[in-house]
Amino acid sequence: MDDDQSVDWSDLPKELWPMIGKCFDSNIDLLRFRSTCNLWRRSSVRPSVRPSLAAPPGFTAIIATSSVEKPLILTTIYRLEPSDLSKTLSTSSPSKSWLIKVEESRYGRLCLLDPFTSNRLSHFRTRYPFGSFPKWLNLSNFRFVELIKTYSTPLNDSGMRLFGPPCPEIGRKVVGFPNFAWTRVENCKFFSVTKDGKLGFSKIGDDEWTLVDDKNFYYDDLIVHKGQLYAVDRWGTIFWIDCSSSSSSSLKLVQFSPPLFALGKKKHLVESCGSLYVVDMHVEGDPNNTRGTYYEVSDLKVYKLDEEWGRWLDVKSLDGRAFVLSKDCNLSLSAEDYHGCEENCIYFCYRGGASMFNLRNSTFCTPKVFWPCPTLFNL
């Protein structure tokens, strides 16, 4: 076959389409596949009745604790890129993308969430003029690039997160490890930093959570970096969690960095361009309060770990990037690639909404158009 000869996909043998339809590991990919034509739709199963895959859409992990069984809902953050057609129709910044967060229910329904607060888009209904609240998002107008998968607790009907019964073992951030696409969920360990700084883990089938470290109760954050799991404590010391052993009782903590000794009360781990960063949040009050209303953020400092020399570097510029400190994950983005995103700024959830800190001039403000993004629904 000549290299420049085009292939008509509709001429593929019909028996191949069911096999192709079973290869998708997300509801969004499957829905886009099914919406192409009647043949593709008939040859694939509905999302709500698909068999379990490595990371099945709508999968709900039930994690046992000493007080309650806690469901963990899989959510995904995507980079939403305009298709060639939507670029043609768009009148402003056609090449820019959007950051969205999607919760995939067990029934195949997709819920659009605020990347910062994890509240449903319907929670922002009052911000739209009367009668203009978007009712749908045409998935065929975009390309979806998966950035990260996260775990969260379910939403109630008003779009707010359910706190449920007290659950001291599970913090606001839960990390599944390993997080490779081909890893089956039942083979994962789930790690969490509790509100009081304890680092624990559990896996499906365990009766309760187990402490990774029974001496240090001052951990702040977790991250998967280059296929390894890391935690940071409140002194800015990064630890590598050795999960190589199959035995849950033999997890090891290995010090990976020197202490930072920064003065902030809350440390956030961010991976950016292959390097580890710590965002040190200076607050007055308790930064671990679940409702986020009893503390004031006064300053943010950023430090980069020089892994070769084992030292910390004070960062004054993010080199055109922006950091997003979400409730259940942290991201580094190229600011010029996203609508409303400003370079050298840190976005974070504060008092139930999004706030922005400009690292260069040390000022706080409310993001204007980064989220909700009204232009997203104009295509």
C-alpha positions in Angstrom: 0.0 0.0 0.0 1.3 3.5 -0.9 2.2 5.7 2.0 -0.1 8.5 0.6 -3.1 6.2 0.1 -6.0 7.0 2.4 -7.9 4.3 4.3 -11.7 4.4 4.6 -12.3 3.2 8.2 -15.9 2.2 7.3 -14.5 -0.5 5.1 -12.9 -2.4 8.0 -14.4 -5.8 8.6 -17.4 -5.5 10.9 -16.1 -8.1 13.3 -13.2 -5.8 14.3 -15.4 -3.0 15.6 -16.5 -4.8 18.8 -12.9 -5.6 19.5 -11.9 -2.0 19.1 -14.8 -0.8 21.3 -13.5 -2.9 24.2 -10.1 -1.2 24.2 -11.2 2.1 25.6 -10.5 2.7 29.3 -12.6 5.9 29.8 -16.2 6.7 29.2 -15.3 9.8 27.2 -13.3 7.9 24.7 -16.1 5.3 24.4 -18.8 7.9 24.0 -16.9 9.7 21.3 -16.4 6.4 19.5 -20.1 5.5 19.7 -21.2 8.9 18.4 -19.2 8.6 15.1 -21.8 6.6 13.2 -24.6 4.0 13.7 -22.2 1.1 12.8 -19.8 2.0 15.5 -22.5 2.6 18.0 -24.1 -0.8 17.4 -20.8 -2.6 17.6 -19.9 -1.3 21.0 -21.4 -1.8 24.4 -22.9 1.0 26.5 -20.6 2.5 29.2 -22.9 1.5 32.0 -22.6 -2.2 31.2 -19.0 -2.5 30.3 -16.9 -5.1 32.2 -14.3 -3.9 34.7 -11.0 -2.8 33.2 -7.7 -1.7 34.8 -9.3 1.7 35.7 -13.0 1.1 34.9 -15.2 4.1 34.2 -17.4 4.8 37.2 -15.5 2.4 39.4 -16.2 2.9 43.1 -13.6 1.6 45.5 -14.9 0.8 48.9 -12.2 1.4 51.5 -12.9 0.2 55.0 -11.9 2.3 58.0 -12.4 1.9 61.7 -15.6 3.9 61.6 -17.2 3.6 58.1 -16.8 2.1 54.6 -15.8 5.0 52.4 -16.4 5.1 48.6 -13.7 6.6 46.4 -14.9 8.0 43.1 -12.5 8.1 40.2 -12.2 11.5 38.5 -10.0 12.7 35.7 -8.5 16.0 34.7 -8.3 16.6 31.0 -6.7 19.2 28.7 -9.6 20.0 26.3 -8.2 20.9 22.9 -10.4 22.4 20.1 -10.8 20.3 17.0 -9.9 21.6 13.6 -13.6 22.5 13.0 -14.0 24.3 16.3 -10.8 26.3 15.6 -12.3 27.5 12.4 -15.6 28.5 14.2 -13.8 30.2 17.2 -13.2 33.9 17.0 -10.9 34.2 20.0 -7.7 32.3 20.8 -8.7 29.2 18.7 -5.5 27.4 19.6 -5.9 27.6 23.4 -7.2 24.8 25.5 -9.3 24.4 28.7 -8.7 22.6 31.9 -11.7 20.5 33.0 -12.4 17.8 35.6 -14.8 15.0 34.9 -16.4 12.5 37.3 -17.5 9.3 35.5 -20.4 7.7 37.3 -21.1 4.0 37.4 -24.1 4.6 35.1 -22.0 6.2 32.3 -23.0 9.8 33.2 -20.3 12.4 33.0 -20.3 15.2 35.5 -18.2 18.4 34.9 -16.4 19.6 38.0 -14.6 22.7 39.0 -10.9 21.8 38.9 -10.2 23.7 42.2 -13.1 22.9 44.5 -14.4 19.7 42.8 -18.0 21.1 42.9 -20.3 20.4 40.0 -20.6 23.0 37.2 -24.3 23.3 38.2 -23.1 24.9 41.5 -22.1 27.9 39.4 -25.5 28.4 37.8 -26.0 31.8 39.4 -22.9 33.1 37.7 -24.6 32.8 34.3 -27.3 35.3 33.0 -30.8 33.9 33.4 -31.5 31.2 30.9 -28.0 31.0 29.5 -26.6 28.2 31.7 -25.1 25.6 29.4 -27.0 22.3 29.2 -24.6 20.2 27.2 -21.0 20.0 25.9 -20.5 18.5 22.4 -17.7 16.1 22.9 -17.1 15.8 19.1 -15.8 19.5 19.1 -12.8 18.7 21.2 -9.8 16.4 21.6 -9.3 15.1 25.1 -5.8 14.7 26.6 -5.8 13.0 30.0 -3.5 14.8 32.5 -4.1 13.0 35.7 -6.6 10.6 37.5 -7.6 11.4 41.0 -9.9 10.0 43.7 -12.5 11.9 45.6 -15.7 11.5 47.7 -19.2 11.5 46.1 -21.2 14.6 45.4 -24.7 15.4 46.7 -27.6 16.6 44.5 -26.6 20.3 45.0 -23.1 19.6 43.5 -21.2 19.9 46.8 -18.9 17.3 48.2 -20.3 14.9 50.8 -18.4 14.9 54.0 -20.3 11.9 55.4 -19.6 10.3 58.8 -16.3 11.2 60.5 -13.4 9.3 58.9 -10.1 10.2 60.5 -8.1 7.8 58.4 -8.9 9.4 55.1 -7.7 12.9 54.3 -8.8 15.2 51.6 -6.3 13.8 49.2 -6.1 10.1 48.2 -3.4 8.7 45.9 -3.6 5.3 44.2 -0.3 3.5 43.5 0.8 2.2 41.1 -1.1 4.6 38.9 -0.2 3.0 35.5 -3.1 2.7 33.1 -2.8 -1.1 33.0 -2.7 -1.6 36.8 -5.9 -3.2 38.1 -7.5 -1.3 40.9 -7.6 -4.3 43.2 -3.7 -4.4 43.0 -3.4 -0.8 44.0 -2.5 0.6 47.4 -4.4 3.8 48.4 -2.4 6.4 50.4 -3.8 9.4 52.3 -2.6 12.1 54.6 -5.1 12.7 57.3 -6.1 16.1 58.7 -3.9 15.6 61.7 -0.8 14.8 59.5 -0.7 11.0 59.7 0.4 9.1 56.6 -1.7 5.9 56.0 -2.5 3.4 53.4 -5.1 0.7 52.6 -6.1 -1.6 49.8 -9.4 -3.1 48.7 -10.2 -5.9 51.1 -8.4 -4.5 54.1 -10.4 -4.0 57.3 -8.8 -0.7 58.1 -6.1 1.8 57.3 -2.4 1.2 58.3 0.1 3.8 59.3 3.2 4.1 57.0 5.1 6.0 59.7 4.1 5.7 63.4 6.6 8.4 64.5 6.1 11.4 62.2 2.6 12.7 62.3 3.3 15.9 60.4 2.9 15.0 56.7 1.2 17.4 54.3 1.1 16.1 50.8 1.6 13.1 48.4 2.6 12.8 44.8 3.5 10.2 42.2 6.7 11.4 40.4 8.5 9.4 37.7 6.6 6.3 38.7 7.5 6.6 42.4 5.5 7.7 45.4 6.7 10.7 47.5 5.4 12.5 50.6 6.4 15.8 52.2 6.2 16.7 55.8 5.6 20.1 57.3 9.4 20.8 57.6 9.7 20.4 53.8 11.5 17.1 53.9 10.5 14.8 51.0 10.4 11.0 51.6 10.3 8.3 49.0 7.8 5.5 49.9 9.3 2.2 48.9 6.3 0.1 47.8 8.4 -2.6 46.0 7.6 -5.3 48.5 4.4 -7.3 48.0 3.9 -7.3 51.8 1.8 -4.4 53.1 3.7 -4.5 56.4 7.1 -3.9 54.9 6.6 -0.4 53.3 9.7 1.7 53.8 10.3 5.5 54.1 13.5 6.8 52.6 14.6 10.4 53.1 14.8 11.9 49.6 15.7 15.6 50.3 17.1 17.7 53.1 14.7 19.6 55.3 13.5 22.8 53.8 12.8 24.5 57.1 10.4 26.9 55.5 8.1 28.9 57.8 4.8 28.1 56.1 2.3 25.8 57.8 1.2 23.9 54.6 3.5 22.2 52.0 2.3 21.2 48.5 4.2 18.9 46.2 4.2 19.8 42.5 6.0 18.1 39.6 6.9 20.5 36.8 9.1 19.7 33.7 10.5 16.7 35.4 11.5 18.4 38.7 9.9 18.4 42.2 8.7 21.7 43.7 7.3 22.5 47.1 4.8 25.4 47.4 5.0 26.6 51.0 1.7 28.2 52.1 2.0 30.8 54.9 -1.3 30.9 56.8 -2.8 32.3 60.0 -5.0 29.7 61.6 -5.5 26.0 60.8 -4.8 25.2 57.1 -6.2 21.7 57.6 -9.7 22.8 58.5 -12.1 20.9 56.2 -14.3 23.9 55.4 -11.4 26.2 54.7 -12.9 29.2 56.5 -10.8 29.5 59.6 -7.5 30.5 58.2 -6.0 33.4 56.2 -3.4 32.8 53.5 -0.8 35.6 53.8 2.0 34.4 51.4 3.2 31.6 49.1 6.8 30.6 48.5 8.1 28.2 45.9 11.2 26.0 46.2 12.7 23.6 43.6 14.6 20.5 44.6 18.0 20.2 43.0 18.3 16.4 43.1 21.8 16.3 41.8 23.3 18.4 44.6 20.6 17.6 47.2 19.7 21.2 47.9 16.7 23.6 47.8 16.5 26.5 45.3 14.4 29.6 46.0 12.1 30.1 43.0 11.0 33.6 41.9 9.7 32.7 38.5 7.8 29.7 37.1 9.2 30.3 33.6 5.9 30.8 31.9 4.1 28.1 33.7 1.3 28.1 36.3 0.8 25.8 39.3 -2.7 24.5 40.1 -3.2 23.3 43.7 -6.4 21.4 43.5 -8.1 19.7 46.4 -7.0 16.2 45.3 -4.0 16.8 43.0 -1.5 19.4 41.9 -0.6 20.4 38.4 1.9 22.4 36.4 0.6 24.0 33.2 2.0 26.0 30.4 0.1 29.3 30.9 0.0 30.3 27.3 -1.8 27.1 26.3 -4.9 27.6 28.4 -7.8 30.2 28.4 -7.5 32.7 31.2 -4.4 31.1 32.7 -1.6 33.6 33.7 2.0 32.7 33.8 4.0 32.7 37.1 0.8 32.4 39.1 -0.4 29.8 41.6 -4.1 28.8 41.6 -5.6 27.2 44.7 -8.8 26.6 46.5 -9.6 29.1 49.2 -12.8 29.6 51.2 -14.8 27.4 48.8 -13.6 29.2 45.6 -10.6 29.8 43.4 -7.8 32.2 44.3 -4.7 33.2 42.4 -1.3 34.3 43.7 1.2 36.1 41.5 4.6 34.9 42.4 6.5 37.9 40.8 4.7 40.7 42.7 3.4 38.6 45.6 -0.3 39.7 45.1 -3.5 37.8 45.5 -6.6 38.1 43.3 -9.6 36.1 42.1 -9.2 34.5 38.6 -11.5 36.2 36.1 -12.1 33.7 33.3 -10.0 30.6 34.0 -13.0 28.9 35.7 -15.9 28.7 35.0 -14.9 29.2 31.4 -17.9 30.5 29.5 -16.2 30.3 26.1 -15.9 26.6 26.4 -19.6 26.2 25.6 -19.6 28.6 22.6 -18.0 26.0 20.2 
